């Protein structure tokens, strides 16, 4: 790739260990790695194969999405006002019509949405694989678009006939799940620095798999370097009732019993957790994917993110599936993460006007910079990456730029970084992943968006008609 000098950056937010923010900043990139970061004046005599002038732009690290179900953008805005249990039972039969073509097209759509909203690294939890679907289709999509990708081999093995929630038509045999997981690790898992492809093992939830599969998946993952573990946990109250009735314990106790705690494990949602369980996550390094949009959309509750952060629990952000969030926008997720913690009930207002009591929040519960830190360094840490999440020498060249002179950002010159969260969401004007330009002046360099939209619509109609 040669060398690239990005200069005249109006505001450069590095998110490095010193949380440096530089006016008139610059970044020197050699091939796919950052070589130096500083002010433009420091690079006055530097020559490069390519120079990019980002006057009037704010630059920050690309964001990291750590929980998604990309196939779900084929079934957006369904089951709008019912609880999660009804939502799942309604959608499982439709999802049973998925095939590899649907998986690949929906992944491209989700990835394109993510990239335009500032994401440069994403995971995807694909846990329903009917009709010989494979994760290969999503991995190919990421390679085509240039997104850094952690593919999570999800699974459901406990159907309704065995006391689980999903219909039997949507589950797999456990020996087949483990065999395919081994194949994917062998074919696609790259644990080297700056790698573009890694594999995660991700049995879906306590109500859709057996304890045996959880244990076997953990053993398989831990026999390979850098293969992490992911699942849903403490997402909904019916899950808590299920674990009590079936396992005679709470969901977190179940996770501990099957060996699913540690720095190589993270769970989506984790809403219904006690302070003692949060302490356990902190002491074991177990991570949490906070998904505020989906939690609100499904009326589930508010995760105790402030308490988790204060106690040292690793926390990142996830957009969740596009049928429980209906979009894939990382700027929006950061904004809602900040806002939701501010209204989390934490104090009783006995002296409210009119003599009415109630519960109130606090505006200092989560700052814009904390939300963006979760979206960058937080997610990178949970994925086990030491090469993304901030901008510094030796880090992967993953960064985004947003034009400051636009509707919605005018008047934010005193703090443009906070404005990306407090005034957003926004679309990026530039996106670089592994040193490769993906978005240039707001447009994809190599993706035909109109053709993708047409193909996605055609697949959607086919899935519904079946």
QUIFENVEN-V484078 format. One record per backbone hydrogen bond with DSSP energy under -0.5 kcal/mol. CO is the residue of the C=O (numbers start at 1). NH is the residue of the N-H. If there is no record, write none. Layout:
CO:NH
CO:NH
This chain:
2:31
3:50
4:6
4:29
5:7
5:52
6:27
7:54
9:24
9:25
10:24
11:13
11:59
12:14
12:22
14:391
16:19
20:14
20:15
22:12
22:25
24:40
25:9
26:38
27:6
27:29
28:35
28:36
29:4
29:31
30:33
32:397
33:30
34:394
36:28
38:26
39:42
40:43
41:44
43:46
50:5
51:53
52:7
52:54
54:10
54:57
56:404
56:405
57:10
57:11
58:402
59:13
60:400
63:65
63:120
63:121
64:66
64:317
65:123
67:319
67:320
68:125
69:72
69:322
70:73
71:74
72:75
73:76
75:78
83:87
84:88
85:89
86:90
87:91
88:92
89:93
91:95
92:96
94:97
95:98
99:103
100:104
101:105
102:106
103:107
104:108
105:109
106:110
107:111
108:112
109:113
110:114
111:115
112:116
113:117
114:117
114:119
115:118
116:428
117:331
118:63
120:148
121:65
122:150
124:126
124:152
125:127
126:154
127:129
130:133
134:137
135:138
135:139
136:140
137:141
138:142
139:143
140:144
141:145
142:146
142:147
148:122
149:151
149:198
150:124
150:152
151:153
151:200
152:126
152:154
153:202
155:204
156:172
157:159
159:162
159:164
160:163
166:160
167:170
168:171
173:177
174:178
175:179
176:180
177:181
178:182
179:183
180:184
181:185
182:186
183:187
184:188
184:189
185:189
188:190
189:191
192:195
196:149
197:190
198:151
199:228
200:153
201:230
202:155
204:232
205:208
205:209
207:165
208:157
208:158
210:214
211:215
212:216
213:217
214:218
215:219
216:220
217:221
218:222
220:223
221:224
221:227
224:227
226:228
228:201
229:266
231:268
233:270
234:271
234:272
236:239
236:240
237:241
238:242
239:243
240:244
241:245
242:246
243:247
243:248
243:249
244:248
250:254
251:255
252:256
253:257
254:258
255:260
256:259
262:265
264:229
265:287
266:231
267:289
268:233
268:270
271:273
274:278
275:279
276:280
277:281
278:282
279:283
280:284
281:285
281:286
287:267
288:290
288:316
289:269
290:318
291:295
292:296
293:297
294:298
295:300
295:301
296:299
301:303
303:305
304:308
305:309
306:310
307:311
308:312
308:313
309:312
314:288
316:290
317:66
321:324
321:325
321:326
328:330
329:333
330:334
331:335
332:336
333:337
334:338
335:339
336:340
337:341
338:342
339:343
340:343
341:344
342:362
347:360
348:350
349:352
352:355
353:356
358:349
360:346
360:347
362:365
367:371
368:372
369:373
370:374
371:375
372:376
373:376
373:378
374:317
374:379
375:64
376:380
377:381
378:382
379:383
380:385
381:384
387:396
390:392
392:395
395:34
396:398
397:399
397:435
398:62
399:432
400:60
401:429
401:430
402:58
404:406
406:409
406:410
409:412
412:415
415:419
416:420
417:420
417:421
418:421
418:422
419:423
429:441
429:442
430:401
431:438
431:439
432:399
433:436
436:433
436:438
438:445
439:431
440:443
443:440
447:449
448:452
449:453
450:454
451:455
452:456
453:457
454:458
455:459
456:460
457:461
458:462
459:463
460:464
461:465
462:466
